[in-house]
Amino acid sequence: MDVSKTLAQLRAELMMVKAAIVVLEDLQGGRIPNLKPLLPGRRRGRKSMGLQERAEVSERMKRYWANRRKDIS
């Protein structure tokens, strides 16, 4: 019987039991664990571009790809 292996398994089980107890206590208290409330007025994801910004990016990318095509030829 490998005592160190058994101890490692028991420690892993103990950690899982402790985590389950924390979650159950949070649920009992009416809290949902590990969920942060979103700040009001905050959007998730990318910021949308305005027409002027989009035109600037378009011109910049046209110059970029023109230079790339020149370098390849």
PDB file of N, CA, C and O in Angstrom:
ATOM      1  N   MET A   1       0.836  -1.183   0.000  1.00  0.00           N
ATOM      2  CA  MET A   1       0.000   0.000   0.000  1.00  0.00           C
ATOM      3  C   MET A   1       0.877   1.242   0.000  1.00  0.00           C
ATOM      4  O   MET A   1       1.752   1.395   0.853  1.00  0.00           O
ATOM      5  N   ASP A   2       0.640   2.119  -0.954  1.00  0.00           N
ATOM      6  CA  ASP A   2       1.433   3.336  -1.094  1.00  0.00           C
ATOM      7  C   ASP A   2       0.786   4.458  -0.291  1.00  0.00           C
ATOM      8  O   ASP A   2      -0.237   5.015  -0.690  1.00  0.00           O
ATOM      9  N   VAL A   3       1.396   4.780   0.847  1.00  0.00           N
ATOM     10  CA  VAL A   3       0.825   5.762   1.769  1.00  0.00           C
ATOM     11  C   VAL A   3       0.837   7.165   1.157  1.00  0.00           C
ATOM     12  O   VAL A   3      -0.123   7.917   1.324  1.00  0.00           O
ATOM     13  N   SER A   4       1.897   7.520   0.462  1.00  0.00           N
ATOM     14  CA  SER A   4       1.976   8.873  -0.100  1.00  0.00           C
ATOM     15  C   SER A   4       0.908   9.090  -1.177  1.00  0.00           C
ATOM     16  O   SER A   4       0.354  10.183  -1.295  1.00  0.00           O
ATOM     17  N   LYS A   5       0.621   8.046  -1.959  1.00  0.00           N
ATOM     18  CA  LYS A   5      -0.415   8.139  -2.989  1.00  0.00           C
ATOM     19  C   LYS A   5      -1.787   8.304  -2.338  1.00  0.00           C
ATOM     20  O   LYS A   5      -2.607   9.103  -2.791  1.00  0.00           O
ATOM     21  N   THR A   6      -2.028   7.541  -1.271  1.00  0.00           N
ATOM     22  CA  THR A   6      -3.302   7.628  -0.548  1.00  0.00           C
ATOM     23  C   THR A   6      -3.478   9.007   0.072  1.00  0.00           C
ATOM     24  O   THR A   6      -4.565   9.583   0.023  1.00  0.00           O
ATOM     25  N   LEU A   7      -2.398   9.539   0.660  1.00  0.00           N
ATOM     26  CA  LEU A   7      -2.465  10.881   1.243  1.00  0.00           C
ATOM     27  C   LEU A   7      -2.772  11.930   0.178  1.00  0.00           C
ATOM     28  O   LEU A   7      -3.565  12.841   0.415  1.00  0.00           O
ATOM     29  N   ALA A   8      -2.151  11.808  -0.987  1.00  0.00           N
ATOM     30  CA  ALA A   8      -2.395  12.768  -2.063  1.00  0.00           C
ATOM     31  C   ALA A   8      -3.855  12.723  -2.510  1.00  0.00           C
ATOM     32  O   ALA A   8      -4.462  13.765  -2.757  1.00  0.00           O
ATOM     33  N   GLN A   9      -4.415  11.527  -2.614  1.00  0.00           N
ATOM     34  CA  GLN A   9      -5.819  11.389  -3.000  1.00  0.00           C
ATOM     35  C   GLN A   9      -6.743  11.989  -1.945  1.00  0.00           C
ATOM     36  O   GLN A   9      -7.713  12.670  -2.280  1.00  0.00           O
ATOM     37  N   LEU A  10      -6.447  11.740  -0.687  1.00  0.00           N
ATOM     38  CA  LEU A  10      -7.267  12.280   0.394  1.00  0.00           C
ATOM     39  C   LEU A  10      -7.203  13.807   0.441  1.00  0.00           C
ATOM     40  O   LEU A  10      -8.209  14.473   0.684  1.00  0.00           O
ATOM     41  N   ARG A  11      -6.012  14.350   0.205  1.00  0.00           N
ATOM     42  CA  ARG A  11      -5.881  15.813   0.185  1.00  0.00           C
ATOM     43  C   ARG A  11      -6.684  16.418  -0.969  1.00  0.00           C
ATOM     44  O   ARG A  11      -7.313  17.463  -0.803  1.00  0.00           O
ATOM     45  N   ALA A  12      -6.667  15.770  -2.130  1.00  0.00           N
ATOM     46  CA  ALA A  12      -7.438  16.256  -3.280  1.00  0.00           C
ATOM     47  C   ALA A  12      -8.935  16.207  -2.969  1.00  0.00           C
ATOM     48  O   ALA A  12      -9.670  17.142  -3.286  1.00  0.00           O
ATOM     49  N   GLU A  13      -9.382  15.111  -2.346  1.00  0.00           N
ATOM     50  CA  GLU A  13     -10.791  15.005  -1.972  1.00  0.00           C
ATOM     51  C   GLU A  13     -11.170  16.063  -0.942  1.00  0.00           C
ATOM     52  O   GLU A  13     -12.263  16.626  -1.000  1.00  0.00           O
ATOM     53  N   LEU A  14     -10.276  16.332  -0.007  1.00  0.00           N
ATOM     54  CA  LEU A  14     -10.523  17.339   1.021  1.00  0.00           C
ATOM     55  C   LEU A  14     -10.687  18.716   0.393  1.00  0.00           C
ATOM     56  O   LEU A  14     -11.567  19.480   0.789  1.00  0.00           O
ATOM     57  N   MET A  15      -9.844  19.037  -0.584  1.00  0.00           N
ATOM     58  CA  MET A  15      -9.957  20.335  -1.265  1.00  0.00           C
ATOM     59  C   MET A  15     -11.296  20.443  -1.992  1.00  0.00           C
ATOM     60  O   MET A  15     -11.926  21.500  -1.974  1.00  0.00           O
ATOM     61  N   MET A  16     -11.733  19.361  -2.628  1.00  0.00           N
ATOM     62  CA  MET A  16     -13.015  19.383  -3.334  1.00  0.00           C
ATOM     63  C   MET A  16     -14.173  19.553  -2.354  1.00  0.00           C
ATOM     64  O   MET A  16     -15.125  20.279  -2.644  1.00  0.00           O
ATOM     65  N   VAL A  17     -14.104  18.898  -1.208  1.00  0.00           N
ATOM     66  CA  VAL A  17     -15.161  19.019  -0.203  1.00  0.00           C
ATOM     67  C   VAL A  17     -15.204  20.453   0.340  1.00  0.00           C
ATOM     68  O   VAL A  17     -16.283  21.021   0.506  1.00  0.00           O
ATOM     69  N   LYS A  18     -14.040  21.032   0.614  1.00  0.00           N
ATOM     70  CA  LYS A  18     -14.000  22.412   1.109  1.00  0.00           C
ATOM     71  C   LYS A  18     -14.588  23.388   0.087  1.00  0.00           C
ATOM     72  O   LYS A  18     -15.323  24.304   0.454  1.00  0.00           O
ATOM     73  N   ALA A  19     -14.264  23.192  -1.193  1.00  0.00           N
ATOM     74  CA  ALA A  19     -14.818  24.054  -2.235  1.00  0.00           C
ATOM     75  C   ALA A  19     -16.331  23.899  -2.319  1.00  0.00           C
ATOM     76  O   ALA A  19     -17.042  24.888  -2.496  1.00  0.00           O
ATOM     77  N   ALA A  20     -16.827  22.684  -2.196  1.00  0.00           N
ATOM     78  CA  ALA A  20     -18.269  22.446  -2.238  1.00  0.00           C
ATOM     79  C   ALA A  20     -18.959  23.109  -1.052  1.00  0.00           C
ATOM     80  O   ALA A  20     -20.057  23.646  -1.203  1.00  0.00           O
ATOM     81  N   ILE A  21     -18.343  23.081   0.113  1.00  0.00           N
ATOM     82  CA  ILE A  21     -18.913  23.714   1.299  1.00  0.00           C
ATOM     83  C   ILE A  21     -19.027  25.218   1.091  1.00  0.00           C
ATOM     84  O   ILE A  21     -20.044  25.815   1.444  1.00  0.00           O
ATOM     85  N   VAL A  22     -18.001  25.834   0.524  1.00  0.00           N
ATOM     86  CA  VAL A  22     -18.027  27.278   0.272  1.00  0.00           C
ATOM     87  C   VAL A  22     -19.163  27.634  -0.680  1.00  0.00           C
ATOM     88  O   VAL A  22     -19.897  28.593  -0.443  1.00  0.00           O
ATOM     89  N   VAL A  23     -19.310  26.872  -1.746  1.00  0.00           N
ATOM     90  CA  VAL A  23     -20.377  27.135  -2.715  1.00  0.00           C
ATOM     91  C   VAL A  23     -21.738  26.991  -2.067  1.00  0.00           C
ATOM     92  O   VAL A  23     -22.608  27.840  -2.259  1.00  0.00           O
ATOM     93  N   LEU A  24     -21.936  25.925  -1.300  1.00  0.00           N
ATOM     94  CA  LEU A  24     -23.222  25.704  -0.644  1.00  0.00           C
ATOM     95  C   LEU A  24     -23.527  26.796   0.380  1.00  0.00           C
ATOM     96  O   LEU A  24     -24.675  27.225   0.501  1.00  0.00           O
ATOM     97  N   GLU A  25     -22.517  27.246   1.114  1.00  0.00           N
ATOM     98  CA  GLU A  25     -22.735  28.334   2.068  1.00  0.00           C
ATOM     99  C   GLU A  25     -23.127  29.616   1.342  1.00  0.00           C
ATOM    100  O   GLU A  25     -24.002  30.347   1.805  1.00  0.00           O
ATOM    101  N   ASP A  26     -22.476  29.895   0.193  1.00  0.00           N
ATOM    102  CA  ASP A  26     -22.827  31.082  -0.590  1.00  0.00           C
ATOM    103  C   ASP A  26     -24.259  30.991  -1.099  1.00  0.00           C
ATOM    104  O   ASP A  26     -24.997  31.976  -1.059  1.00  0.00           O
ATOM    105  N   LEU A  27     -24.653  29.822  -1.575  1.00  0.00           N
ATOM    106  CA  LEU A  27     -26.015  29.648  -2.068  1.00  0.00           C
ATOM    107  C   LEU A  27     -27.030  29.779  -0.939  1.00  0.00           C
ATOM    108  O   LEU A  27     -28.116  30.326  -1.136  1.00  0.00           O
ATOM    109  N   GLN A  28     -26.684  29.285   0.224  1.00  0.00           N
ATOM    110  CA  GLN A  28     -27.580  29.360   1.368  1.00  0.00           C
ATOM    111  C   GLN A  28     -27.772  30.813   1.797  1.00  0.00           C
ATOM    112  O   GLN A  28     -28.848  31.195   2.258  1.00  0.00           O
ATOM    113  N   GLY A  29     -26.734  31.611   1.645  1.00  0.00           N
ATOM    114  CA  GLY A  29     -26.804  33.023   2.021  1.00  0.00           C
ATOM    115  C   GLY A  29     -27.458  33.889   0.956  1.00  0.00           C
ATOM    116  O   GLY A  29     -27.573  35.101   1.140  1.00  0.00           O
ATOM    117  N   GLY A  30     -27.889  33.296  -0.154  1.00  0.00           N
ATOM    118  CA  GLY A  30     -28.553  34.063  -1.204  1.00  0.00           C
ATOM    119  C   GLY A  30     -27.603  34.662  -2.213  1.00  0.00           C
ATOM    120  O   GLY A  30     -28.036  35.405  -3.094  1.00  0.00           O
ATOM    121  N   ARG A  31     -26.341  34.367  -2.114  1.00  0.00           N
ATOM    122  CA  ARG A  31     -25.352  34.909  -3.053  1.00  0.00           C
ATOM    123  C   ARG A  31     -25.032  33.859  -4.095  1.00  0.00           C
ATOM    124  O   ARG A  31     -25.028  32.661  -3.812  1.00  0.00           O
ATOM    125  N   ILE A  32     -24.766  34.319  -5.294  1.00  0.00           N
ATOM    126  CA  ILE A  32     -24.310  33.414  -6.352  1.00  0.00           C
ATOM    127  C   ILE A  32     -22.794  33.563  -6.423  1.00  0.00           C
ATOM    128  O   ILE A  32     -22.306  34.661  -6.692  1.00  0.00           O
ATOM    129  N   PRO A  33     -22.043  32.508  -6.194  1.00  0.00           N
ATOM    130  CA  PRO A  33     -20.589  32.622  -6.142  1.00  0.00           C
ATOM    131  C   PRO A  33     -19.970  32.897  -7.508  1.00  0.00           C
ATOM    132  O   PRO A  33     -20.480  32.460  -8.540  1.00  0.00           O
ATOM    133  N   ASN A  34     -18.852  33.637  -7.489  1.00  0.00           N
ATOM    134  CA  ASN A  34     -18.001  33.882  -8.657  1.00  0.00           C
ATOM    135  C   ASN A  34     -18.680  34.668  -9.776  1.00  0.00           C
ATOM    136  O   ASN A  34     -18.211  34.616 -10.913  1.00  0.00           O
ATOM    137  N   LEU A  35     -19.747  35.383  -9.506  1.00  0.00           N
ATOM    138  CA  LEU A  35     -20.371  36.221 -10.524  1.00  0.00           C
ATOM    139  C   LEU A  35     -20.240  37.675 -10.087  1.00  0.00           C
ATOM    140  O   LEU A  35     -20.695  38.049  -9.006  1.00  0.00           O
ATOM    141  N   LYS A  36     -19.623  38.482 -10.922  1.00  0.00           N
ATOM    142  CA  LYS A  36     -19.465  39.896 -10.620  1.00  0.00           C
ATOM    143  C   LYS A  36     -20.585  40.661 -11.313  1.00  0.00           C
ATOM    144  O   LYS A  36     -20.848  40.418 -12.491  1.00  0.00           O
ATOM    145  N   PRO A  37     -21.243  41.565 -10.628  1.00  0.00           N
ATOM    146  CA  PRO A  37     -22.294  42.331 -11.295  1.00  0.00           C
ATOM    147  C   PRO A  37     -21.688  43.271 -12.338  1.00  0.00           C
ATOM    148  O   PRO A  37     -20.613  43.833 -12.126  1.00  0.00           O
ATOM    149  N   LEU A  38     -22.378  43.433 -13.452  1.00  0.00           N
ATOM    150  CA  LEU A  38     -21.918  44.355 -14.478  1.00  0.00           C
ATOM    151  C   LEU A  38     -22.192  45.777 -14.025  1.00  0.00           C
ATOM    152  O   LEU A  38     -23.230  46.062 -13.428  1.00  0.00           O
ATOM    153  N   LEU A  39     -21.261  46.656 -14.311  1.00  0.00           N
ATOM    154  CA  LEU A  39     -21.465  48.046 -13.959  1.00  0.00           C
ATOM    155  C   LEU A  39     -22.531  48.637 -14.876  1.00  0.00           C
ATOM    156  O   LEU A  39     -22.539  48.347 -16.072  1.00  0.00           O
ATOM    157  N   PRO A  40     -23.418  49.452 -14.345  1.00  0.00           N
ATOM    158  CA  PRO A  40     -24.473  50.015 -15.193  1.00  0.00           C
ATOM    159  C   PRO A  40     -23.875  50.914 -16.264  1.00  0.00           C
ATOM    160  O   PRO A  40     -22.942  51.674 -16.003  1.00  0.00           O
ATOM    161  N   GLY A  41     -24.421  50.820 -17.466  1.00  0.00           N
ATOM    162  CA  GLY A  41     -23.952  51.659 -18.558  1.00  0.00           C
ATOM    163  C   GLY A  41     -22.724  51.134 -19.270  1.00  0.00           C
ATOM    164  O   GLY A  41     -22.287  51.724 -20.258  1.00  0.00           O
ATOM    165  N   ARG A  42     -22.162  50.047 -18.796  1.00  0.00           N
ATOM    166  CA  ARG A  42     -20.966  49.484 -19.428  1.00  0.00           C
ATOM    167  C   ARG A  42     -21.376  48.490 -20.491  1.00  0.00           C
ATOM    168  O   ARG A  42     -22.247  47.652 -20.258  1.00  0.00           O
ATOM    169  N   ARG A  43     -20.752  48.576 -21.666  1.00  0.00           N
ATOM    170  CA  ARG A  43     -21.017  47.616 -22.732  1.00  0.00           C
ATOM    171  C   ARG A  43     -19.878  46.622 -22.782  1.00  0.00           C
ATOM    172  O   ARG A  43     -18.734  46.948 -22.466  1.00  0.00           O
ATOM    173  N   ARG A  44     -20.198  45.427 -23.174  1.00  0.00           N
ATOM    174  CA  ARG A  44     -19.166  44.415 -23.325  1.00  0.00           C
ATOM    175  C   ARG A  44     -18.799  44.323 -24.793  1.00  0.00           C
ATOM    176  O   ARG A  44     -19.609  44.640 -25.664  1.00  0.00           O
ATOM    177  N   GLY A  45     -17.579  43.891 -25.066  1.00  0.00           N
ATOM    178  CA  GLY A  45     -17.158  43.677 -26.435  1.00  0.00           C
ATOM    179  C   GLY A  45     -16.444  44.890 -27.013  1.00  0.00           C
ATOM    180  O   GLY A  45     -15.996  45.777 -26.288  1.00  0.00           O
ATOM    181  N   ARG A  46     -16.353  44.902 -28.324  1.00  0.00           N
ATOM    182  CA  ARG A  46     -15.627  45.966 -28.999  1.00  0.00           C
ATOM    183  C   ARG A  46     -16.430  47.255 -29.065  1.00  0.00           C
ATOM    184  O   ARG A  46     -17.661  47.252 -29.053  1.00  0.00           O
ATOM    185  N   LYS A  47     -15.697  48.348 -29.135  1.00  0.00           N
ATOM    186  CA  LYS A  47     -16.303  49.653 -29.306  1.00  0.00           C
ATOM    187  C   LYS A  47     -16.604  49.826 -30.784  1.00  0.00           C
ATOM    188  O   LYS A  47     -15.780  49.483 -31.631  1.00  0.00           O
ATOM    189  N   SER A  48     -17.766  50.351 -31.094  1.00  0.00           N
ATOM    190  CA  SER A  48     -18.099  50.542 -32.505  1.00  0.00           C
ATOM    191  C   SER A  48     -17.406  51.806 -33.015  1.00  0.00           C
ATOM    192  O   SER A  48     -17.177  52.747 -32.256  1.00  0.00           O
ATOM    193  N   MET A  49     -17.079  51.818 -34.302  1.00  0.00           N
ATOM    194  CA  MET A  49     -16.390  52.957 -34.907  1.00  0.00           C
ATOM    195  C   MET A  49     -17.401  53.868 -35.583  1.00  0.00           C
ATOM    196  O   MET A  49     -18.415  53.424 -36.123  1.00  0.00           O
ATOM    197  N   GLY A  50     -17.093  55.142 -35.536  1.00  0.00           N
ATOM    198  CA  GLY A  50     -17.900  56.110 -36.255  1.00  0.00           C
ATOM    199  C   GLY A  50     -17.500  56.122 -37.725  1.00  0.00           C
ATOM    200  O   GLY A  50     -16.542  55.458 -38.119  1.00  0.00           O
ATOM    201  N   LEU A  51     -18.239  56.883 -38.536  1.00  0.00           N
ATOM    202  CA  LEU A  51     -17.966  56.937 -39.975  1.00  0.00           C
ATOM    203  C   LEU A  51     -16.572  57.485 -40.270  1.00  0.00           C
ATOM    204  O   LEU A  51     -15.872  56.958 -41.134  1.00  0.00           O
ATOM    205  N   GLN A  52     -16.167  58.529 -39.566  1.00  0.00           N
ATOM    206  CA  GLN A  52     -14.856  59.120 -39.815  1.00  0.00           C
ATOM    207  C   GLN A  52     -13.735  58.146 -39.438  1.00  0.00           C
ATOM    208  O   GLN A  52     -12.765  57.998 -40.181  1.00  0.00           O
ATOM    209  N   GLU A  53     -13.865  57.492 -38.302  1.00  0.00           N
ATOM    210  CA  GLU A  53     -12.856  56.505 -37.887  1.00  0.00           C
ATOM    211  C   GLU A  53     -12.762  55.362 -38.893  1.00  0.00           C
ATOM    212  O   GLU A  53     -11.668  54.911 -39.232  1.00  0.00           O
ATOM    213  N   ARG A  54     -13.911  54.900 -39.366  1.00  0.00           N
ATOM    214  CA  ARG A  54     -13.938  53.811 -40.326  1.00  0.00           C
ATOM    215  C   ARG A  54     -13.246  54.223 -41.627  1.00  0.00           C
ATOM    216  O   ARG A  54     -12.516  53.425 -42.216  1.00  0.00           O
ATOM    217  N   ALA A  55     -13.466  55.458 -42.080  1.00  0.00           N
ATOM    218  CA  ALA A  55     -12.827  55.947 -43.305  1.00  0.00           C
ATOM    219  C   ALA A  55     -11.318  56.027 -43.126  1.00  0.00           C
ATOM    220  O   ALA A  55     -10.562  55.676 -44.033  1.00  0.00           O
ATOM    221  N   GLU A  56     -10.872  56.495 -41.947  1.00  0.00           N
ATOM    222  CA  GLU A  56      -9.432  56.585 -41.683  1.00  0.00           C
ATOM    223  C   GLU A  56      -8.787  55.202 -41.706  1.00  0.00           C
ATOM    224  O   GLU A  56      -7.714  55.026 -42.283  1.00  0.00           O
ATOM    225  N   VAL A  57      -9.427  54.241 -41.092  1.00  0.00           N
ATOM    226  CA  VAL A  57      -8.888  52.879 -41.076  1.00  0.00           C
ATOM    227  C   VAL A  57      -8.859  52.326 -42.493  1.00  0.00           C
ATOM    228  O   VAL A  57      -7.898  51.660 -42.876  1.00  0.00           O
ATOM    229  N   SER A  58      -9.892  52.591 -43.267  1.00  0.00           N
ATOM    230  CA  SER A  58      -9.953  52.105 -44.638  1.00  0.00           C
ATOM    231  C   SER A  58      -8.793  52.647 -45.467  1.00  0.00           C
ATOM    232  O   SER A  58      -8.124  51.895 -46.175  1.00  0.00           O
ATOM    233  N   GLU A  59      -8.558  53.953 -45.377  1.00  0.00           N
ATOM    234  CA  GLU A  59      -7.440  54.560 -46.129  1.00  0.00           C
ATOM    235  C   GLU A  59      -6.098  53.996 -45.665  1.00  0.00           C
ATOM    236  O   GLU A  59      -5.226  53.703 -46.483  1.00  0.00           O
ATOM    237  N   ARG A  60      -5.938  53.849 -44.366  1.00  0.00           N
ATOM    238  CA  ARG A  60      -4.679  53.316 -43.824  1.00  0.00           C
ATOM    239  C   ARG A  60      -4.443  51.893 -44.314  1.00  0.00           C
ATOM    240  O   ARG A  60      -3.315  51.546 -44.663  1.00  0.00           O
ATOM    241  N   MET A  61      -5.482  51.062 -44.347  1.00  0.00           N
ATOM    242  CA  MET A  61      -5.319  49.688 -44.806  1.00  0.00           C
ATOM    243  C   MET A  61      -5.072  49.622 -46.311  1.00  0.00           C
ATOM    244  O   MET A  61      -4.336  48.751 -46.774  1.00  0.00           O
ATOM    245  N   LYS A  62      -5.670  50.522 -47.077  1.00  0.00           N
ATOM    246  CA  LYS A  62      -5.405  50.568 -48.523  1.00  0.00           C
ATOM    247  C   LYS A  62      -3.934  50.870 -48.777  1.00  0.00           C
ATOM    248  O   LYS A  62      -3.306  50.245 -49.632  1.00  0.00           O
ATOM    249  N   ARG A  63      -3.383  51.833 -48.029  1.00  0.00           N
ATOM    250  CA  ARG A  63      -1.945  52.145 -48.172  1.00  0.00           C
ATOM    251  C   ARG A  63      -1.087  50.954 -47.748  1.00  0.00           C
ATOM    252  O   ARG A  63      -0.098  50.633 -48.408  1.00  0.00           O
ATOM    253  N   TYR A  64      -1.465  50.300 -46.648  1.00  0.00           N
ATOM    254  CA  TYR A  64      -0.716  49.150 -46.146  1.00  0.00           C
ATOM    255  C   TYR A  64      -0.650  48.048 -47.197  1.00  0.00           C
ATOM    256  O   TYR A  64       0.430  47.535 -47.490  1.00  0.00           O
ATOM    257  N   TRP A  65      -1.811  47.678 -47.772  1.00  0.00           N
ATOM    258  CA  TRP A  65      -1.827  46.589 -48.738  1.00  0.00           C
ATOM    259  C   TRP A  65      -1.170  46.979 -50.049  1.00  0.00           C
ATOM    260  O   TRP A  65      -0.587  46.128 -50.720  1.00  0.00           O
ATOM    261  N   ALA A  66      -1.253  48.250 -50.428  1.00  0.00           N
ATOM    262  CA  ALA A  66      -0.556  48.704 -51.636  1.00  0.00           C
ATOM    263  C   ALA A  66       0.949  48.531 -51.448  1.00  0.00           C
ATOM    264  O   ALA A  66       1.635  48.055 -52.353  1.00  0.00           O
ATOM    265  N   ASN A  67       1.470  48.916 -50.276  1.00  0.00           N
ATOM    266  CA  ASN A  67       2.887  48.755 -50.003  1.00  0.00           C
ATOM    267  C   ASN A  67       3.289  47.287 -49.944  1.00  0.00           C
ATOM    268  O   ASN A  67       4.377  46.927 -50.393  1.00  0.00           O
ATOM    269  N   ARG A  68       2.437  46.448 -49.402  1.00  0.00           N
ATOM    270  CA  ARG A  68       2.723  45.015 -49.374  1.00  0.00           C
ATOM    271  C   ARG A  68       2.810  44.436 -50.775  1.00  0.00           C
ATOM    272  O   ARG A  68       3.696  43.633 -51.065  1.00  0.00           O
ATOM    273  N   ARG A  69       1.894  44.839 -51.643  1.00  0.00           N
ATOM    274  CA  ARG A  69       1.928  44.342 -53.028  1.00  0.00           C
ATOM    275  C   ARG A  69       3.177  44.818 -53.754  1.00  0.00           C
ATOM    276  O   ARG A  69       3.741  44.091 -54.572  1.00  0.00           O
ATOM    277  N   LYS A  70       3.611  46.053 -53.452  1.00  0.00           N
ATOM    278  CA  LYS A  70       4.835  46.583 -54.070  1.00  0.00           C
ATOM    279  C   LYS A  70       6.050  45.769 -53.632  1.00  0.00           C
ATOM    280  O   LYS A  70       6.909  45.444 -54.451  1.00  0.00           O
ATOM    281  N   ASP A  71       6.120  45.444 -52.363  1.00  0.00           N
ATOM    282  CA  ASP A  71       7.257  44.703 -51.816  1.00  0.00           C
ATOM    283  C   ASP A  71       7.337  43.294 -52.397  1.00  0.00           C
ATOM    284  O   ASP A  71       8.436  42.783 -52.610  1.00  0.00           O
ATOM    285  N   ILE A  72       6.217  42.670 -52.654  1.00  0.00           N
ATOM    286  CA  ILE A  72       6.195  41.297 -53.177  1.00  0.00           C
ATOM    287  C   ILE A  72       6.641  41.277 -54.647  1.00  0.00           C
ATOM    288  O   ILE A  72       7.329  40.352 -55.077  1.00  0.00           O
ATOM    289  N   SER A  73       6.249  42.290 -55.402  1.00  0.00           N
ATOM    290  CA  SER A  73       6.554  42.293 -56.838  1.00  0.00           C
ATOM    291  C   SER A  73       7.993  42.592 -57.138  1.00  0.00           C
ATOM    292  O   SER A  73       8.386  42.627 -58.305  1.00  0.00           O
TER     293      SER A  73
END
